[in-house]
Amino acid sequence: TYAFLHAGPVHLSVNMITLWSLARVVKDRVGTFGLALLYAGSALGGAGGYALFGTNLAPMVGASGALFGLVGGLLAWNYVDRYTFAEGLWPIARAALMLIALNLVMWWAMNGQMAWQTHLGGFLAGWVLALLIDPRGRAAV
């Protein structure tokens, strides 16, 4: 249930705007069921990441584990698409580096009160689930 709890209206708003922008792209690729499967699996992966790497008993809240899973899924599909058509993979690496930088900045700005473990677990779960849901490369539109 952690993915449905938020620390306040700003936290909820930022997560829902992010969900709205990411979900449209995922739904275009795999439909509503695929989106729901990727979102739920990523939320569980986020919980697993926090359980494995978390160092305190503070509760985690927010949809960011699932959101990072959607990003992980989109990057996984983009990786397969680019690899299939022999395009450079630097955009994938750059996006991953930007996510790491974003997490470092947010963790610092929040005085360490951000569950980076949830983001990592959600991202990894989303990457793997995306390749299970739709492993085929697609031509650029």
Buried (B, 14 or more C-beta within 10 A) or exposed (E): EBBEEBEEEEBBEBBEEBBEEBBEEBBEBBEEEBBBBBBBBBBBBBBBBBEEEBEEEEEBBBBBBBBBBBBBBBBBBBBBBBEEEEEEEEEBEEBBEEBEEEBEEBBEEEEEEBBBBBBBBBBBBBBBBBBEBBEEBEEEE
